[in-house]
Amino acid sequence: MKYFLIFCAGLLVFISGCKHGQGNTNNIDIRIVNDGGNPRSESDIAVNSNGIYVRPFSEDGDGNYKFHLCVELVNNSNADIETTVTVEWGETRYQSVRNYLLLTTEGDIWKRYDAVIDGSLSIAKITVPKGKSFLGLLPAYPFNRLTSLLTKIENRPNIQVSTIGKSRYNSPIFAVQAGNPNKRPLAVITRVHPYETQGSFFIEGMLQWLSGELSSSKYNLSDFLNNHRVVILPMVNPDGVILGMQKRTHGGLNISEDCTISPEPEAVAIRSFLRGLNPVAILDLHGWMNSRDNFVTNDTVKGQLLYDTFMSDKVLFKYDIQKVIRDTPEVGREYNIGGYLKDQCGSIFFNSSWCGFHRDINDFHNIGIVYLNTLSALCAE
């Protein structure tokens, strides 16, 4: 209630023409995004001569993981428009990493704008280009982008697309397989937490490479398909993605914490499918707001070799990567799917979180290809 009153007071001041400077917004519309947008209510967005005002929501009211923001901006003029954006986050605990905004335009062009922190507000001056763009902290990757990709590649001879179950909201949970069916597979999952779009861009790169859409001078596709097998679950929380949530499913499940014991349909489908798959290793791809990448694994030798591979590429991996070796994917997360598969199948787990700072879509695609090939080679049986 306290933060709601703060937001209302700020919104009234904003509308009255007295907050955070002027901007020519006569020709800008701000719109709710149906697939993956946050916020979801028209009452949480405003635009006038002062600029743009947005209040994201968290499905459980918790500031933890509250980094999802996605609204559509439409510049109806014939010129770029400079304006001010004010985002009311409703809490101050994580403001140190909400110090920027990202504008995504056609062609996956991402432009970052530094923001000033004022209590629970992030305030940035941005340039809205002609036409449509999307405002957030991370580039948008909605459910319909995934389905469009799968439709495009599903008839390729290298690719098998299937559905392993349905979510509470009746959305399909997809699996994509490629490679030698006689090999014990590498399993890859992402979008456990809906806001973490980095994983989707990694997997988009993997799938485009596996289907022949994307080439690599570093890896041979025929060799991979003959000698390895991968099974990818590209969006395990489709409801959360579609509904613009931060970290949970439509039924309130945090897949990272309770996947192995929850009766929610997503959890049942994921654990049943993966246990039956018996993967040699599982890569659980996440994103986060820190400026340092990391991965956690239970295999000391393979973890070091993966780290050495990453660090040998100074173009894709410009900054140090935190490497953690431990028996469970995360402290206090005993019901995580990685630990479950380690116990049930002897799988090696790699739980990995990646920042979006100073990267573009080509970086994400290429890191996905590196990850796929390196782990497949390291864990081959």
N, C-alpha and C positions, 0 to 999 in steps of 0.2 A: 504494500500500500504506500509506503514511504516513497519508493521510486516512481510509482504511478503518479503521485501528486507532484513530484519533481518534474516528471515529463510533461504533465498538463500545464504546470506553471511555465515551463520553458517554451512549450508550444504556443501558449497565449502571447508570450512576449515576442516570439518569432513572428507570429501572424500580425501582431500590432506594428511591426516595422522597426523594431529597436534592437535586434540581436544579430551579431556577427557579420556586419558589413553588408554591402549591396551586391547584387548580381543581376544581370539581365536574364530573367527566367520567363519572360512573357511567352516565349516559343518553346518552352520545355514542359513536357508531360512526364510525370512519374507514375509508374504502373506496378501493380502487384503481379508477380510471376507465378502462374498456376503450377508449373512443374519445377519444383525446387526453390521457390521463392521464400524469402523471409525478410520482412514480416508478411502476414497473410491478411491483415485488415486494413481497409482504407483509412481508418482512424489513426493508424500508426505511421502514415506518410503525409507530407505536406510540401507544397512548393508555392512560392510567391516571389515578390521582388527582392526579398532577403536571401533567397537561395532555396536549398532543399533540406528537409528535416525528416529523419527516419528513426524509428524505434524498433529494433529487432526483438524477437521473443525467444525464450527458452522453454521447451515443453514441460520441464519440471521445476521451473522457477529458479534453477541453480545457475550461478555465474560460471561454474566450471564447464569448459568446452563451449562457452557461449561466444563463438566467433563467426557464426554463420550470418551472412547478410547478402541478400540478392534481390535487387529491384531493377526494373527496366527504366531507362531514361530515353525519351524520344525528343530529339531536337528537330523541330519542324521548320527551322529557318534554313537559309542558304549559307550560313556561316557558323563557325565554332562559337560557343558561348562560354565565357568564364563565369563561374559562380561559386558559392560557398556551400559545402555540405556539412551538416551537423548530425551526428549519430548519437543518440541517447542509448547507452548500453545498460543503464539501470543498476550498475554496480561498478566498483572501482578496483577490485582485487587484481584484475588482469589488464588494466589499462596500459601498462608499460609495453605490451605487445600489440595493442590496438592503435599504434601510432602512425598509421598510414591507411589509405584507401586504394583500391585497385579498380580501374575502369577497363572493361573488356569490350572491344569493338569487333566488327566483322573480320573474319580471317584469323581469329584467335590472337589478336594484337592486344597485349596487356600493358597498361601504363600505370605506374605506381605514383601516388601523390602522398607526400609527407603530411601528417596530421598533428595538430596541437592538442594536447590533452588538457581538459578543463574539468576536473572532477570526474564525473561519469560520462562526459561528452568527448567525442573525437571530432575535431573540426578541421576541415581541409578545403583549400581552394583548388578547384579542378577546372579543366576545360572539357566541356561536353561537345563531342564532334557532331556533325550533321548526321541525321538518321538515328538508328537504334544503338544503344550501348547498355552494358550491365554494370552495376555498381556493387562492390563487395570487398571482402578481404582476400578472397581466393577466387580464381576464375571459375565460372559456373560450369558444372557438368551434370545436366539433368538426365532423368531416366530416358527421355525420348532420344537423347543423343546416343545412348548405349543401344537402344533398340534399332535405331537407324544403322549403326555400325554392324550389328549382328545380321540384320537383313541383307546388308551389302556383301558380307563374307560367308554367309551360312552355306552357300552352294559351292564354295571352293573345295577342291578335292582334299586339301590339307586339313579342313576344319569340320568339326562336328559340334553343332549347337543343340542343346537339350534343355529341358526344364526339370529341376530337381524337386520342386515344390512351389507352393504359393504362400504369400504373406498373409497376415491377418486382413489386410485390405484387398486381398485377392490379386496381388501383383505377382507376376512370375519371378522366380529366382532361377537365373540362368546358369548353365555350366557350358564351357567351351573346351573341347579336347583337340589336341593335335599331337602327332608324333607316332612312334612305334607302339602299338597296343600291347606288345609283349614285355614292355619295360615297366618297372614300378615307377609311378609318376611323381613329379613335383606338383604339389597343389599350391595355387595362388588365390588369395581372397582379398577383397578390399571393400570399402564403403561400409564397414562396420559402424563407423560414426559418420553420419551423412555429410557433415560440413567438410570432411577431409577429401577434397576433390583431387589432391595430388595422386592418390592411388589410381583413380580412373584414367588419368592421363598416362601414367606408367603402363597400365594394362592396354590402353588404346594403342600405344606404341608396340607392345608385344603382339597384339592381335593383327595389327597392320603388317608387321614383319612376317608373322606366321602365315598370313594369307597371301603374301607376295605383294601387298599394296605398298610396303615401305622396304627399301633396300638398306643393306649395311655393308660397308667395306671391310668390317671387322669379323663378321660371322657368316658362315655358309648355311643357308636354310636347308638344303638337301641333307647335309651331314647331321644337322640337328634332328630333322624328321626321321632319319634312319636310326639314330642312336639314342634318342631321348623321347620322353613323353611328358606333356604338361596338361594339367586340367585346371582351368581358370574359372573361378566364381566371381564375375566382374562387378556384381552389385548385390551383396548379401542382405542389405537393408533397403529394399526398393521403396517401401512406404515412407521410411524416414527421409529418403532423398526427395521423393515427390512432394511430401508435405512440408519440406523446408526445415526439418528438425535439426537439432544440434548433435545429439548423441544417442538417442533412443529410437526404438521401433514404435509403430502406431500403438502397440500394446504395452509400451513402457519398458521394454527389455533393453538393457545395455549388453549387446552381444559379447563385448570384450570380457565382461565380468561373470555372466551367468549362462553362457551358451550351452554348457554341458549338462545343466540341470533344469533349465526352464522348459515349461510345457508350451511356450509360444510357438506358433507354426514355423517361424524362421529358424528358431533354435533346433527344433526337431528335424527339419529338412537338412540343415547344415551338418549337424553331428552325425546323422544317419548316413548321409551320402559320403562324407569324408571318412568315416570309419570303414565303410564298405569299400572305399577306394584304396585304403591301405597305402597312403603316400609315403615315399621315402623321406620327404621333407615337406614342410608347409611354410610358405611365405605369406605373412599377414601384413599387408601394406597399409600404413596410416600416414596422415599428415599431422603437423602441429605448427604452433606459432612461434616456437623458439627459432633462433637463427643458426642452429646447429643440427645436423642430421644425426640419426643414431640407428643402431640395430642391436637386438638382444637375441642371443642364441645359446643353446645348451651344448654346443660342440666347439671346444676350444680350438682345435686344429682348423676345422673348416671356417670358423669365424675369423681366424687370423688370415687365412688365405683370401677370403672374401674382402676383408679390409685392405689387404695388400693390392688386390685387383683394383678396387676403387681408387686408392691413393696413387696408383700408377698413371691414372688418367687425370692430368691437371686441367683439362679443358672442362669436362663434365663435373669433376669433383674439386672445386676450387678451394674448399674449406675442409677442415678436419672433420672426421666422422667419429662420433662416440661409439665405441665397441664395448658391449657388456656381455659377459659370460655368466649365466646362472641357470639353475635347474627349472625355474618357472618363467614364463614369458614376462610377468610383471609381478612385483611384490604385492601380496594381498589379492591376487587374481587367480585363485586356485581352480576356478571353473572356466578358465580360458581354453579355447579350442586347441591352441598349440600345446599346452601342457597335457591335455586330454589325449591328443594323438601321440605324444611322446610315450605316455603310459600304456595306451591301448595298442599301438601299432609299432612302437619303436621309432617313430618319425623324429627327424631333427626339426626343430622349429626356428624360424627366423621372424621375429616380430620387429617391424621396421617403421620408423617415423621420419618423415621428410618435410623440410621447410620449403616454402615457395619463393623465398627471397632470391632476387637476382637470377631467376631462371625464366626461360620461355618455353613454349610448347615443344620445340625441337629438343631442348634439354630433357624434358620429361619423357618424351618418346624414346630417346636414345638411352637414358638411364634404365628404362624398362627393358630394353633389348639387352643391355649389359647384364642386368640382374637375372633375366631369364636364362641366358646362356651360361653365365658364371655358376649359378647355383645348380643348374642341370648337370654341368660337367663335374662340379665338386661332389655332388651327391649320387652320381651314377652308380648303379650296382651291376 
